[in-house]
Amino acid sequence: MKEAPPVCSLLFDGYLCSLIKLAVMTLLSLFLMGRGGNEHRRQLLPSYKAHRKKFVRQSTAPTGHVGRSRQFILDVLGKCNVPVVRVEGHEADDVVATLVGQVLQRGHRVVIASPDKDFKQLISEDVQLVMPLKDLDRWSFYTLKHYIAQYSCDPHSDLSLRCIIGDEVDGVPGIQHVVPGFGRKTALKLLKKHGSLENLLNAAAVRTVGKQYAQEALTKHADYLRRNYEVLALRRDIDVHLKEEWLVERDTHRDSIIISNFIGSLGETWKKATHQNRLRASNG
């Protein structure tokens, strides 16, 4: 039996407390952080992730707690010998997509631990996701098999599908906002036949590809759909380069002690911050 290539886990900066537990369960791990970098996407589409700023402003977390929690986690990752890759000026999604390609070129398989569904466009036989299941309070693998069972199409069509039906979470409107009758069922049917959004639009420009409402939508709103593609497509050309030392197996013998101390400290910090905020509120 051919030996399977080693697995490199790329841990995305989200659900931080849960991700640190995943990080120390994996011998080959990277913890990735990105900041900024979505200006181009917002120029194309001002509604892109606009709600996330609103969410941050309305957050009920104790003042300073998120920042302190993040620093605690980065300190613990350092003690556990998990490399932390920070890339300023780029969305972390794009950093992950770029590094996934580089890891695959080295002959490794990839597991991306993140709640972000944008990474579904990267799924393949060699790329899996680990996503949180809120109802069960745990994380679960999400593979190519799961994707096909859920969407009845190939992951290569995932991006094209989202460009057509939109992405409410990221503030990207679908074509149904301008053509109400054009829904998921129609989009899936057309993508199964043509494979990608660009192939579909090119075909619709020279011949009839579907019912009249779909044909008119694809020809009249082609630029609308191509804009969605540019907004939603993960970039894979970020100036970040995989280092060999990131792929060295970690020394894990102190992980359990470090994690236990971390969880205790984080709990105490949360209690203190919550108490202080309540005092400020009562005195305010």
N, C-alpha and C positions, 0 to 999 in steps of 0.2 A: 504494500500500500504506500502510495506517495505521501511523504510527510507534508502536513499542512504548513503553509507559511505562517510565521509568527504574527501575532495580533498586536497592533498598536491602538490604544484607546486615546481618542481625542476628547477631552472633557471641556465642554463649553461653559462659559461664565454665566450660569443661571442655576437656580435651586442650589445655592452654594453649599449648604450644610449636607445635602444628600450627595452632591457630587464629590465631596471630599471622601466620603465613605467608599464610593466607587473607585476613586483614584487609588486608594491604598489596597484595594482588592486586586489591582492589576499590576503586573511586573513592568510592563512597558506602557507608560502613561505620559501624556502631555496635558497641561491645563492651559487653555487658551483664553486670552483676554484681548478685546479690541475696544477702541473708543473713537466715537465720531465716524466720519467717513460716509455718512448718508446724505450729504449735501447735494450730490449729483442726483440721487434718486428723488429728493424732495423738490429739486428744481423741475424735474420732469413731472412730478405728481405731488403737490403740496400736502395732500392728505396722507401720504406715506408715513406710517407709524406715528402720526400726529397725536393719537390718543395716548401713546405711552408717556409723553411728557405730562399730559393731564393726570395720568394715573400716579406718576411720581409725586406731583404736587399734592394730590389728595391722599397720599399714603398715610396710614395711621401708625406706622412703625415709630418707636421712640426716637427722638431727635438724636442723630449721630449713630444710631444703632447699626444701620446698614453698613456705613463706612467702617465702623469698628469690627463688625462681623467679617467683612471682606478681608480686612488686614489680618485678623486672627487666622482665617483660613489660609491666607497666603503664607503666613508664618509656619503653620502646621504642615502645609505641603512642602515647604523648604526642609523642615525637619525630617519629613518622610522621603526626601530625595525624589520628589515628583517635580520635573521641570515645569516652570511657569513661563509661558511665552506671551509677552505683551507687545502689541503692535498698535501704535497711535495713528490716528487719521484714517482708519479703515474699520468697517463693520466686522465684528468677530466672525459672522457667518462667512464672509469672503475669505478671511484668514483660514478658517477651517477647510473650506472648499479647495483652496490652493494647496494646503498641506496634505489633504487627502490624496490628491493627484501625485504628489511627491512621494508619499508613503507607499502608494501602490506601485510606483515605478521601482521602488527598492525591493519589491517582492513580498511585502507585508499585506496582511488583511487589516481592515480598519473597523473599529467600533466607535461611534460618536455618541457620547452621553449628553443629551440635551432635551429639554421639553419643546424645542423649536421645530415645528413641522416643516420649515423651509428645507431642512436637511433631507427630506424624503426624496428630493430630486437627485440625491447622490447615491441612493441605495442601488446595490448590485449584488452579485454573488460574493464579492469580496468586501462590501461595505454594509455594515449593519448599524442600526440605531439602538440605543437604550433610552427609553422614554419613561417618564413618571406616570403611574396609575394613581390618580388622586384618591379614588374611592377605596383602593386597597392599601394606600400608604406604602407603596413600594415601586421599584422600577422594573421594567420588563423589556426583553429584547423585541425589536421590531425588524423583521427581515424582509427579503424579497418576496418570500412566500406570503407573509402577512399583507404586504402591500397589494399584491395581485388579488388576494382574497377580498380585500377591502374595496378596491377601486375597479377591479376587472379590467385593468390595463397595465401596460409595462411602465415602470418608473421613469423611463425616458420620456414618457408622455405627461408626467406629473406637472412639469413646469408649464407645458402648453395648455394643459387642462385648467390650471389655476389662472393663467392669463385670460382664458375665455370666461370662466365662471367667477373670477375675482377672488380676492382674499380679504374678507371683512376684518380679520384680526390685524392685518398690516395696512388697512385703509386703502386697498386697491379695488376699485369698483369693477364688476364684471360686465359683460356685454348685455346682460339682462336689464341693466339700468337704461339702456338705450333701445334695446329690442327685447321686450318682456317675454316673448315666447321662446327665446333661445336659452335653454337651460342645460343642466348637467347631462341629461340623457342624449340630447342632440350633439353636445360637444364630444362625449365619449364615442358615439357612433362615428363621427367624422374623423376623430383622431385615430381610431382603430384602423381606419381605411388609409389615412394619409400619413400617419406616424408622428408628425410634428406640426406645430402652428405654422411655421414658415412654409412647409410643403403644402399645407392646406390653403394658406392665403395665395400662394403662387398658382395652385390649381384653380382656385375660385376666380382668379384674374383672367383666365383664358377659357374656362368651361364651367358648366353647371355641376356643382358638387353635392347639392342637396335641394331641399324644398325651397320655394321662392323666398320665404322670410329669412332662411339661413343664408342663401346665396347673396341676397341684398345686404345682409348684416356683414358678411365677410368682405364684400367689395367696398361697401360704403364706410365701414369702420375699421379698415385694415390698419391704419395708422394708430388708432386707439388701442388695438390689440398688440401691435408691435411696441408701443410705449409700455404697456403692461409687462411685456416680456423683458424689456430693458430694466424695468424696476425690480422685477421678481427674480431674474436670473442671478445666481450666485457667481461672482467673479472668481476666476481661477488663476489670475495673473498678478496677485499681490506680491510686493517685494519682501517676501519672507522665505527663508531657505532652511530646509530640514537639516539638522545637525546630527552627526553620528552619535554624539554623546546622549542625545535625547532618546535613543533607542537601546540604551544599555539597561540590562535588568537591574532593578533597584535592590538596595539592601533593605529588607523589610522586618528585621528582627525586633525593632522598637516600635513598630506601627501601633500595636494594641495599646501600649502605655501612652503614646503621644495622643492618640484619638480619645482615649478615656479622659485625659487631662483637658483636652480641648473642649469636649462636650460639657464637662463640669464648669470650666471657666466661662464658656459662652452662656450657659444658663444663668450664672451669677450676674454676668454683665447685663443680660436682658432684664433681670429682676431690678437691678439698681437703676437702669435707665428708665424703666417703666415707672418706678417709684418717684424718681426725680421729675419726670414729666407730669405726673399726677399732682405733685406738690406745686409745680409752676402753674398748672391749670387752676388749682384751688386758690392760689394766691393772686392769680391774674385778674 
